[in-house]
Amino acid sequence: MANHTAPRERDESEITLAELRGDCARMAPHWVTPSDAAPSPVSPALIHRIVVSPASARLADAVIGG
């Protein structure tokens, strides 16, 4: 007996990474940044009361740490 499934309709809020990147690329010319856009460093001692799940921390570390 064959198992046939119909394609699932995509919710409007579900977009692919490629679609998101395309949207960002189209919007980039509309974003204006000041010439001194580089933020000044913040001491880790000043950052407190931020709680994230271990999975989110690993993801952020991978993105920031490269």
Sequence and secondary structure as in RCSB ss.txt:
>XXXX:A:sequence
MANHTAPRERDESEITLAELRGDCARMAPHWVTPSDAAPSPVSPALIHRIVVSPASARLADAVIGG
>XXXX:A:secstr
           TT   HHHHHHHHHHHGGG    TT S     GGG  S    HHHHHHHHHHHH 
